[in-house]
Amino acid sequence: MTLLRAVDEEAGTTLGDLIAAIPDHPRPVAAILVLIEAGWLMEELRAPFDEHLRIWRV
């Protein structure tokens, strides 16, 4: 829920911001990718996969 709230608050955010939103998670990138694969979040497809990657709610 923390990740979805973070995306909703900003109407989209970056991968780096989402990682920072869950500092105690042992695998934050994996958690974000699960939400992308489940169809809850979407990433900018033509951008490099780095901390600046834009992510928003579907």
N, C-alpha and C positions, 0 to 999 in steps of 0.2 A: 504494500500500500504506500510505503514511503516514496518509492520510485514514481508511481502513478501520480501521487500528489505533487511531487517536484515538477513533473512535466506539465501538469495542469496549471500550476501557479504561474508559469512563465509562458504558457501557450507554445511549448516546445523548449528544448534546452540542448545542452551538449553532453556527449559521453562523459567528459571530464566532470561536469557538474553532477551528473547522476552517480558517478563513482564516489564523489565527495559526499553525496547525500546518505550513503550507507557505509560509513567508515569502519564499522565493526564487522562487516560481512567478510567471510574468508575468501570469497570469489565474486567480487562485485560485477566484473565484466560478464561472467557466466550468468548471473542473475538477470542482468539487462538483456542478454541474448535470449534467454528463455522467454521473456516478455515479448521480444521482437518475433521470435519463432511462433509464439502462441497467437500473434495477431493483435496484441494490446498496444504495442508501440511500433513505430516505423522509423527507419533510418534513411538518411539521404544516400541514395544508391550510388551516385557518381562521385562521392567524396572519399578521400582516403580514410581508412579506419584508424583514427587517432583521437586524442582528447577533444578535438574541435568538431568532431562529427555531430551534425545536427540530428536530434531525435525528437519526435513528437508523438502525440497520442492519435491513434487511428479513429 
